[in-house]
Amino acid sequence: MLDFGPVRRREIRLADYARQQNVSREDLIAYSNEMIDALLALLDGLEDADIVFVPYDPDAEDPYAETEEEMHIGWTIGHIIAHTTASSEECCAHSAELARGVKVCGRSRYETPWEQIQTVGDTRQRLEESRRMRLAYLDAWPDNPNLELTYTPYKSPQNCVVRVLAGLFHEEGHFDQIREVKRQAAFARG
């Protein structure tokens, strides 16, 4: 899997890193598969109750929570998976537009309601569904993708390659959170 360490340590911007690594569409397909496989591996050893276990998280703050009560609760593994897969799918959807020379005109995001992810089986299904969707978006790229057109959701412009990497970068950023919820859930089980 691509090492996002230099980007996470702010030694290099994601766009520069993508250029330096000469990331291709084929690489993005491989990285996407590796990301899903890594997330599936994080589920090893979990029981269904662990997916809905609400962890202690004193730093929890979700400005997009639907209720005031949900704003400061720890995220379940189901919630993290719903969130990260939605983000990566949105990035892949944008990448397909950019690669075809189509300007991105806003958000393209749907997040599976995290409350619907109740079991390890539900979680695996959501991850495999996300894999299929991401690969479909990457399959929609033309043979000669437009690498010049960009979208600027944050501070730095992102082309079709960087947009996919941004989703993967975000997703990998939640690995430690998943590990911590997994640890707390196992401890709670005894």
C-alpha positions as CSV (number, residue, x, y, z in Angstrom):
1,M,0.0,0.0,0.0
2,L,1.2,3.5,-0.7
3,D,3.0,5.0,2.3
4,F,1.3,8.3,3.2
5,G,3.8,8.9,6.0
6,P,5.6,11.9,4.2
7,V,2.2,13.5,3.5
8,R,0.9,12.9,7.0
9,R,4.1,14.4,8.5
10,R,3.6,17.4,6.2
11,E,7.0,16.9,4.4
12,I,5.3,17.0,1.0
13,R,1.9,17.9,-0.4
14,L,-0.3,15.1,-1.6
15,A,-0.3,16.4,-5.2
16,D,3.5,16.6,-5.2
17,Y,3.7,13.1,-3.7
18,A,1.5,11.7,-6.4
19,R,3.7,13.3,-9.1
20,Q,6.8,12.0,-7.4
21,Q,5.4,8.5,-7.2
22,N,4.1,8.7,-10.8
23,V,0.8,7.3,-9.7
24,S,-1.2,5.8,-12.6
25,R,-4.8,4.6,-12.8
26,E,-3.6,1.0,-12.5
27,D,-1.8,2.1,-9.2
28,L,-5.1,3.6,-8.0
29,I,-6.9,0.4,-8.6
30,A,-4.3,-1.6,-6.7
31,Y,-4.2,1.0,-3.8
32,S,-8.0,0.9,-3.6
33,N,-8.0,-2.9,-3.4
34,E,-5.3,-2.8,-0.8
35,M,-7.2,-0.3,1.3
36,I,-10.3,-2.4,1.3
37,D,-8.3,-5.5,2.1
38,A,-6.6,-3.7,5.0
39,L,-9.9,-2.6,6.4
40,L,-11.3,-6.1,6.1
41,A,-8.2,-7.4,8.0
42,L,-9.0,-4.9,10.8
43,L,-12.3,-6.7,11.3
44,D,-10.5,-10.0,12.1
45,G,-11.3,-11.2,15.6
46,L,-14.4,-8.9,16.0
47,E,-17.8,-10.1,17.1
48,D,-21.0,-8.6,16.0
49,A,-21.4,-6.7,19.3
50,D,-18.1,-5.0,18.6
51,I,-19.4,-3.3,15.5
52,V,-22.0,-1.3,17.5
53,F,-19.8,-0.8,20.6
54,V,-19.7,2.9,21.5
55,P,-16.2,3.7,22.6
56,Y,-15.0,6.3,25.1
57,D,-13.7,9.2,23.1
58,P,-13.1,12.4,25.1
59,D,-12.2,14.2,21.8
60,A,-15.3,13.2,19.9
61,E,-16.8,16.1,18.0
62,D,-18.9,15.6,14.9
63,P,-20.2,18.9,13.5
64,Y,-22.2,16.9,11.0
65,A,-24.0,14.8,13.6
66,E,-27.8,14.7,13.0
67,T,-28.6,15.3,16.7
68,E,-26.9,17.3,19.5
69,E,-26.6,14.1,21.5
70,E,-24.6,12.4,18.7
71,M,-22.2,15.3,18.4
72,H,-19.9,14.2,21.2
73,I,-20.2,10.4,21.3
74,G,-17.5,8.0,20.2
75,W,-17.9,6.5,16.8
76,T,-18.7,2.8,16.4
77,I,-16.8,0.7,13.9
78,G,-19.9,0.7,11.8
79,H,-20.0,4.5,11.9
80,I,-16.3,4.8,10.9
81,I,-16.7,2.4,8.0
82,A,-19.8,4.2,6.8
83,H,-17.9,7.5,6.9
84,T,-14.7,6.4,5.4
85,T,-16.2,4.5,2.5
86,A,-18.5,7.4,1.7
87,S,-15.6,9.7,1.5
88,S,-13.5,7.5,-0.7
89,E,-16.5,6.8,-3.0
90,E,-17.1,10.5,-3.4
91,C,-13.4,11.1,-4.3
92,C,-13.6,8.3,-6.9
93,A,-16.8,9.7,-8.3
94,H,-15.1,13.1,-8.7
95,S,-12.0,11.5,-10.2
96,A,-14.1,9.9,-12.9
97,E,-15.5,13.3,-13.8
98,L,-12.1,15.0,-13.7
99,A,-10.4,12.3,-15.8
100,R,-13.1,12.8,-18.5
101,G,-12.6,16.5,-18.5
102,V,-15.8,17.3,-16.7
103,K,-15.8,20.0,-14.1
104,V,-16.9,18.9,-10.6
105,C,-19.9,21.0,-9.5
106,G,-20.1,20.1,-5.9
107,R,-20.5,17.2,-3.5
108,S,-21.3,13.7,-4.8
109,R,-21.7,12.0,-1.5
110,Y,-24.0,9.4,0.0
111,E,-23.2,7.9,3.3
112,T,-24.9,4.6,4.3
113,P,-26.6,5.3,7.6
114,W,-24.2,4.0,10.1
115,E,-27.0,2.6,12.3
116,Q,-27.6,0.1,9.5
117,I,-24.2,-1.5,10.0
118,Q,-24.9,-3.8,12.9
119,T,-22.8,-6.9,12.4
120,V,-19.4,-8.0,11.1
121,G,-21.3,-9.3,8.0
122,D,-22.9,-5.9,7.4
123,T,-19.4,-4.3,7.7
124,R,-17.8,-6.7,5.2
125,Q,-20.7,-6.2,2.8
126,R,-20.4,-2.4,3.0
127,L,-16.6,-2.7,2.3
128,E,-17.1,-5.0,-0.7
129,E,-19.9,-2.8,-2.0
130,S,-17.5,0.2,-1.7
131,R,-14.7,-1.7,-3.5
132,R,-17.1,-2.5,-6.4
133,M,-18.2,1.2,-6.6
134,R,-14.7,2.6,-6.4
135,L,-13.4,0.2,-9.1
136,A,-16.4,1.1,-11.3
137,Y,-15.5,4.8,-11.1
138,L,-11.9,4.1,-11.9
139,D,-13.0,1.9,-14.8
140,A,-14.9,5.0,-16.2
141,W,-11.6,6.8,-16.8
142,P,-10.7,7.3,-20.5
143,D,-7.5,5.8,-21.8
144,N,-5.9,9.2,-21.8
145,P,-7.3,10.9,-18.6
146,N,-7.3,14.7,-18.2
147,L,-4.7,15.4,-15.6
148,E,-4.9,19.2,-15.8
149,L,-8.5,19.8,-14.7
150,T,-8.7,20.1,-10.9
151,Y,-11.2,20.4,-8.1
152,T,-10.4,22.4,-4.9
153,P,-12.5,21.0,-2.0
154,Y,-10.0,22.3,0.5
155,K,-6.9,24.5,0.1
156,S,-5.0,22.6,-2.6
157,P,-6.3,21.8,-6.1
158,Q,-6.7,18.0,-6.8
159,N,-6.7,16.4,-10.2
160,C,-8.2,13.0,-10.9
161,V,-5.2,11.1,-9.4
162,V,-4.9,13.2,-6.3
163,R,-8.6,13.1,-5.7
164,V,-8.6,9.3,-5.3
165,L,-5.4,9.5,-3.2
166,A,-7.2,12.1,-0.9
167,G,-9.9,9.6,-0.2
168,L,-7.4,6.8,0.6
169,F,-5.4,9.2,2.7
170,H,-8.4,10.1,4.7
171,E,-9.4,6.5,5.1
172,E,-6.0,5.4,6.3
173,G,-6.2,8.2,8.8
174,H,-9.0,6.4,10.6
175,F,-7.0,3.1,11.0
176,D,-5.8,4.0,14.5
177,Q,-9.3,5.0,15.5
178,I,-10.6,1.6,14.4
179,R,-7.8,-0.2,16.3
180,E,-8.7,1.8,19.4
181,V,-12.4,1.0,19.2
182,K,-11.5,-2.7,18.6
183,R,-9.2,-2.6,21.7
184,Q,-12.0,-1.0,23.9
185,A,-14.6,-3.5,22.6
186,A,-12.4,-6.5,23.4
187,F,-11.7,-5.1,26.9
188,A,-15.4,-4.6,27.5
189,R,-16.1,-8.2,26.5
190,G,-13.5,-9.3,29.1
